Amino acid sequence: MADIDTISKYLIQHYPDHFACFTLARDDVEVIEVIETEQPTIRARH
């Protein structure tokens, strides 16, 4: 599953217009901004 996630992130970051048109099955999509959604990983040690 991690491979698919990596590929999806790459496509969204480099080709956001094409990815949005493909996933929404529409040609009239305009991407205004790609929002960074990475969250830092915090691990608690007990």
C-alpha positions as CSV (number, residue, x, y, z in Angstrom):
1,M,0.0,0.0,0.0
2,A,2.9,2.4,0.7
3,D,4.0,2.1,-3.0
4,I,0.6,3.3,-4.2
5,D,0.7,6.2,-1.7
6,T,4.1,7.3,-2.9
7,I,3.0,7.2,-6.5
8,S,-0.2,9.1,-5.8
9,K,1.7,11.8,-3.9
10,Y,4.2,12.2,-6.8
11,L,1.4,12.5,-9.4
12,I,-0.6,15.0,-7.3
13,Q,2.4,17.2,-6.7
14,H,3.8,17.1,-10.2
15,Y,0.6,16.9,-12.3
16,P,-2.3,18.2,-10.1
17,D,-4.5,19.4,-13.1
18,H,-4.2,16.0,-14.9
19,F,-4.8,14.1,-11.7
20,A,-7.9,16.1,-10.7
21,C,-9.4,15.8,-14.2
22,F,-8.7,12.0,-14.2
23,T,-10.1,11.3,-10.7
24,L,-13.2,13.6,-11.2
25,A,-13.8,12.4,-14.8
26,R,-14.2,16.0,-15.8
27,D,-12.3,18.3,-18.2
28,D,-13.3,21.6,-16.6
29,V,-11.1,21.4,-13.5
30,E,-8.7,24.1,-12.4
31,V,-6.3,23.5,-9.6
32,I,-5.5,26.7,-7.7
33,E,-3.1,25.3,-5.1
34,V,-1.7,22.0,-3.9
35,I,-1.9,21.9,-0.1
36,E,0.9,20.2,1.8
37,T,-0.8,17.6,4.1
38,E,2.3,15.9,5.6
39,Q,2.0,15.7,9.4
40,P,5.0,15.1,11.6
41,T,5.1,11.8,13.4
42,I,5.3,12.0,17.1
43,R,6.0,8.9,19.1
44,A,5.5,8.8,22.9
45,R,8.0,6.7,24.9
46,H,6.9,5.1,28.1
